[in-house]
């Protein structure tokens, strides 16, 4: 085996070993097929309700494997692809493999708009999250209505079903 190839293989094996397995409750149905994988980078936006920080909306850009922005992720939760198609979802299940980050999710599509790739989406997984948790302080009656942004990144996997 060539040394460069062996190094790449070793690094891939280390990365795979460090990535937690997807919990069973976050797996889409067996008949689901992976349609698209995108990486998100942005913020989870929280609003102070006078006593606690409550998730108001995500505000993130979606990138393909080459690093090109191909969409956005915003309130709903909604994902919009560059072809102007959109999918809105409703969380079905969650898991917290990384306690310092927002949960991983399985989301069911509940609404679609536009004729494009997102029209086919039935389920979305949010995995490999980093950051994005709500602040733990600074929300009191005097701060009601104020917003706080928490940077996050995640991988989104979009599935279709027959």
N, C-alpha and C positions, 0 to 999 in steps of 0.2 A: 504494500500500500504506500502511495506517495505521502510524504510528510504533510504537505498542505492539505490534502484530502483527509488525512487522519485527524488533523487539527479541527477542520470544519465539522467532521463527523462527531468528534468529541464534544465540541461546543454545542452542537444540536442536541446531543444526548443529555448534556447538563441542563440545557434550557427545558427540555421535555420533562426531565425529572423534577425541576423546580416549579413547573406549572401544575397547580392542583387539578385533579380530575373533575370533570363536570358532574355535579350531583345528579342522581337519577330524576329528581323532581324538576330539573331544569332542561331535561331532554325533550325535544319535540316528539310528536307521534312517530312511530316506526316508518310510516309511509311518507314522511316529510323528506324533501330533497333540498340540499343546500343550494341556494340561488346566488347568493352574494355575501361577501365578507368585507366589512369596512371598519376602519379605525376612527374613533372619535377623539377629539381633543377640544376642550372648552371648559365651561363652568356649569356647576349645579348652582342655581340661583335660589336662595332662601329668603323668605319674608318673615319679619318679626310680627307675631300676632299679639304682642304685649306681654307674653310670658315665655314663649318658645319659638325657635326657628322652624319654619314649616317650608317644605319644598314648594317653590312657586313654579319652576320650570327649568328644563335643561337649556343650555345655549351653547351648542357645539358645532364644529365643522366636521364633516365626514370625509375621509381620505381613502383612496384605493391603495393597493400594494406598492405602487410606484411613488406614493406620496402626493399625488395630485388630488386637490379638493374636488369631490364629485357630489357633494350634497351638504345638507344641514340637518340638525336635530334640535327640536324646539318643543314648546308646550303642547300638551295633548296626552301622552307623549306622541310626537309626530316626527317622521323621518321623510325628508324630501330629497329625491335624487335629481341629478342634473338634467334629466329628460322631463322635468316638471311633474313627475308622478309622485304621489305621497301615500304613506300608510300611517294610520293612527292605531295605537295599540292600547291594550289594557293588561297590566301585570297579572299573571296567573300564579307564579311561584317565585320564591327568592331563596338565596343562600348567602352566607357571609363567610367565604373561605379566608378573607383577609380583613380582620377586624378594624384596621385603620382606613378602610376604603368602603365606598358605597356597595351595597349588595349586588351580587350577580342576579339576573332575572331571566325568566321565561315570560314572554309577552305574546298575547294572542292579538292578531289583527282584528280590529272592529270596524274600520272604515278605510276606504280608498278614494283617491281623487287623481285625475289625469290618466292618460293612456300611456303607460310605460312600464318599466320593470317593477316598480313598487306595487302595481296593480295585482301582481301575482303572489305577493307575500301573504302567508298565512300565520307564520310565527316568527318571532325575533328573540334571539338570545343576547343578553348583555353579559359578557365574560371579561376576565382579566382586568378588572377595574383597579385604578390607582387614584386615591384621593377622593374628593367630592363630598366628604361628610359635612354635615351641618356644624356651624360653630357651636361651642358648648357654653359660651358666655356672651354677654352684651345685648340680650333681648329682655328688656323690661318695659313697663307700661309707657315710659317716655320715648322708647324707640319704636313703638308700634308703627308698622307700615314701612320701616326701613328695610333695605335689602342688603344681603351679603352674598358675595360670590366665592365659591369654593372650586378651585381648579381640579379637573379630573381628566382621565383618559380611560377608554374602554374599547373593547372589540365587540362589534355587532355582527351577528350572523343571521341572515335573512333566509327563511325556508319557505318553500312552496309545497302544496299538497295536491294530489291528483283530483 
